[in-house]
Every structure is written in structure tokens, then in C-alpha cells.
């Protein structure tokens, strides 16, 4: 049986990706580029539908692919900032045309950001909770909102210390449905130079990636989807795209 043009394209892409993955020079230069641009807050340069999104464009493309594949009824994100990610996820759900909603959680939703998010056209698909993502009250609210929603996709992007992320992983991982994802952003902190975050409570040995590694030691429902970061190269989430493989 002859291959279709689509199959040929997929095979060629897979072959090229395999070769690129083996090119250590590209990996080295990519990491150096990430470190160099971080000094100038490169990720702050981008917006989605008018709201600052504070992500690498490559990671937004990856999230788009995941959302299209999973077709979630609920996307939960810890960490709101300017709300660009919430708007991005809501717009993807709008394109899907389902009844999906986005739930954003932040310990401090600043008034000017709340105002801009609430007047955005995509706010019709957004709900926000102010409070710590690991507090009992917030967790209770999230579980209540999540009831009877499936599939569910979870994104962790708030406080980046090992303990906080590990607590989030423990609390929110049960909500993620099979074949969906638990995405942990800023795992790249572990790979950055020692002095990259002098004014932050996180750094090497104490960050989202170390929390992911710890979490996976005792949780068999998830595995790292290495194929995503291999093709992205430029990502803030190496080892952070966790696919749920069990009910």
C-alpha cells in the first residue's frame, strides 16, 4: 500500500527531528541563546489578543497542539499575571467551539489586570480565583468547578519553588484525565546559570523541574512527553510536558 503525501510528510518530519535531536551543537547553542535573551526578559515581548502573555512563542504553539488534540472542557492554570495565557487558552477553546472554560488562579490578581481581563471578549470563557493555589479554600473551589468536567488540562505557572510546585502537582494531578496533560512551566530554571535568579526564592536544585522529578518518582499516571521539547528546542518547560497515561 503506497503512502499518502500526508504520510510521507510525517515520515520526513520524524526523520529530520531525529537528526536534529542528535545534533548536540544545536542543543548547546539553543541553551546559550535562552540564557543570553533572558537577561533582556525576552518572553515579555509578546501578547495574545492584546494581553501580555510572557511565554516563548514556541510553547504557545505546543499548547495549541495539545488543546486541539485533547479538546478539554476545562483548562486550569495557576498563575495569572497579565492574563495573556488565560486569553490564549480561551481563544483556543472558542475556536474548538465546545463549552470549554478556563480557570485561572493567582494569589494576587492586580486590579488593573483584572479590569483588562474582565473586559476582554474572551472573558466569557474565563473564571478567576484569587488566593494561594495550594490553600484548602482554593483547592475546594477548584474541585467544585471541575466536577463533571472532562477532559481536564492543568497548567502550573505560579510560584516556582520546589515545595510549592510539588504541592501543586500533588493537589492538581488527580484532576487531569487520561491522554490529557499536566504542563509545568519554567522547569528551565534548573538548566540556567547559578546566578540567574538572585532576587527570587528559586534556583538550581529548588525549582519546578526538581519538583517534577520528585513527583514522578511516586506517580505512575504521568510520563514526560519528550517529543514536544525535542521539536521545540526553545522552551521554558523541558521535562515539563507531562502526559497522563493512566486513569
Secondary structure, DSSP 8 states (H G I E B T S, - for coil): ----HHHHHHHHHHHHHHHHHT-HHHHHHHHHHHHHHHTTTGGGG-EETTEE--S-HHHHHHHHHHHHHH--SEEEEE--TTSHHHHHHHHHHHHHTSS-EEEEEES---HHHHHHHHTSGGGGGEEEEES-TTSHHHHHHHHHHHTT--SEEEEE-S--SHHHHHHHHHHHGGGS-TT-EEEETTGGGGGS-GGGGTTSS-BTTBSHHHHHHHHHHH--SEEE-HHHHHHH-S-S-TTTEEEE---
